């Protein structure tokens, strides 16, 4: 299953957009919560969207594997959760 347009909008609204790298829990993030940036990094909105598109694929896969019968709305919500807590946290959650 794939994240719907409204699911994508939901995650982006929760994450917010930062075109400059910012300190995160274990390093630096940029864009819509893309982890792995370096201090001083700056990107465009288009690059932030591209990074988001790349990142969301692994969260979609993790949610699809764990909950193959989810409705679209459930899938969107769980993908948002996985995006926030990580695939390992989602896989281990009850």
HELIX and SHEET records of a PDB file:
HELIX    1   1 UNK A    5  UNK A   15  1                                  11    
HELIX    2   2 UNK A   45  UNK A   66  1                                  22    
HELIX    3   3 UNK A   72  UNK A   85  1                                  14    
HELIX    4   4 UNK A   87  UNK A   92  1                                   6    
SHEET    1   A 3 UNK A  18  UNK A  24  0                                        
SHEET    2   A 3 UNK A  27  UNK A  31 -1                                        
SHEET    3   A 3 UNK A  34  UNK A  37 -1                                        
END                                                                             
